[in-house]
């Protein structure tokens, strides 16, 4: 199973950006999937997470600005509005994914850089 994130870039404060995470592999079931971010000098933060039986949860810093969605098969999205310079970070997608061979395993994708200028 492989997770790959897309959509990062450079935007100005107040603008929007949309990220996507593609899950590839054979015969997998996504138990939960989410986004985390890592900024220089800071600890990794959970941005959003959604999954079976848990609904969708967001980090406190999101404050209604971001919306996570998924297509229930292989792609998750993160719509980020009203971006602020403090949102600058490397954004990762992660998921707990089940395959017949490995069972349920946590996977992390490579990051996509989001930079917000003031």
Phi, psi and omega per residue, in radians:
X1 nan 2.428 3.129
X2 -2.350 2.402 3.055
X3 -1.964 2.354 -3.138
X4 -2.363 2.192 -3.106
X5 -1.731 2.548 3.135
X6 -2.390 2.787 2.910
X7 1.898 -0.053 3.130
X8 -1.162 2.935 3.123
X9 3.007 -2.973 3.133
X10 -1.887 2.166 3.114
X11 -2.344 2.922 3.069
X12 -1.628 2.739 3.102
X13 -0.952 2.388 -3.128
X14 1.644 -0.280 -3.128
X15 -1.486 3.112 -3.076
X16 -2.078 2.774 3.086
X17 -2.620 2.536 3.122
X18 -2.123 2.208 3.103
X19 -1.845 2.645 3.024
X20 -2.339 2.658 3.136
X21 -2.279 2.035 3.113
X22 -1.711 2.276 3.076
X23 -1.822 2.205 -3.141
X24 -2.198 2.727 -3.125
X25 2.553 -3.014 -3.126
X26 -2.040 2.404 3.015
X27 0.899 1.001 3.128
X28 -2.014 2.722 3.036
X29 -2.241 2.245 -3.133
X30 -1.505 2.047 3.079
X31 -1.414 -0.801 3.014
X32 -2.681 2.741 -3.104
X33 -2.592 2.597 -3.078
X34 -2.845 -3.050 3.141
X35 -2.232 2.452 3.025
X36 -2.300 2.866 3.112
X37 -2.444 2.689 3.140
X38 -2.369 2.070 3.110
X39 -1.880 2.640 -3.141
X40 -0.974 2.279 3.102
X41 1.372 0.043 -3.129
X42 -2.126 2.844 3.067
X43 -1.405 2.739 3.095
X44 -1.115 2.433 -3.129
X45 -2.119 2.491 3.008
X46 -1.399 2.179 3.141
X47 -1.565 -0.894 -3.114
X48 -2.794 2.656 -3.141
X49 -2.670 2.424 3.115
X50 -2.432 2.638 3.141
X51 -3.096 3.106 -3.101
X52 -1.119 2.162 3.067
X53 1.350 -0.051 -3.119
X54 -2.019 -0.090 -3.087
X55 1.141 -2.668 3.123
X56 -2.087 2.227 -3.132
X57 -2.075 2.573 -3.104
X58 -2.226 2.654 3.012
X59 -1.136 2.648 -3.091
X60 -1.014 -0.549 -3.087
X61 -1.242 -0.225 -3.094
X62 -1.170 -0.769 3.040
X63 0.907 0.735 3.033
X64 1.369 0.067 -3.079
X65 -1.478 -0.429 -3.074
X66 -1.965 2.608 3.064
X67 -2.333 2.196 3.092
X68 -1.767 2.456 3.062
X69 -2.530 2.943 3.081
X70 -2.595 2.821 -3.110
X71 -1.706 0.154 3.092
X72 1.164 0.230 3.063
X73 -2.254 -1.132 -3.022
X74 -2.580 0.078 -3.073
X75 -2.343 2.348 3.038
X76 -2.041 2.633 -3.084
X77 -2.235 2.682 3.013
X78 -2.377 1.908 3.083
X79 -1.613 2.102 -3.084
X80 -2.009 2.057 3.114
X81 -1.971 2.859 3.098
X82 0.851 0.861 -3.091
X83 -1.147 2.549 -3.124
X84 -2.135 2.733 3.118
X85 -0.955 -0.574 3.113
X86 -1.177 -0.193 3.073
X87 -1.427 -0.090 3.116
X88 -1.088 2.139 -3.078
X89 -3.077 2.976 2.970
X90 -1.573 2.105 -3.080
X91 -1.746 2.232 -3.132
X92 -1.990 2.574 2.911
X93 -1.806 2.591 -3.137
X94 -2.494 2.808 3.110
X95 -2.851 2.662 2.967
X96 -1.751 1.962 -2.943
X97 -2.213 2.396 -3.073
X98 -1.861 2.289 3.015
X99 -2.238 2.722 3.122
X100 -1.048 -0.579 -3.068
X101 -1.384 -0.693 -2.996
X102 -1.862 -0.220 -2.989
X103 1.274 -2.678 -3.116
X104 -1.564 2.110 -3.063
X105 -2.331 2.553 3.035
X106 -1.452 2.278 3.113
X107 -2.159 2.591 3.067
X108 -2.209 2.421 3.053
X109 -1.606 3.034 3.041
X110 -1.309 2.772 -3.082
X111 -1.485 2.800 2.996
X112 -2.189 2.277 -3.006
X113 -1.401 2.285 3.018
X114 -2.045 2.158 3.127
X115 -2.178 2.192 -3.119
X116 -2.037 2.072 -3.132
X117 -1.630 2.620 -3.111
X118 -1.558 nan nan
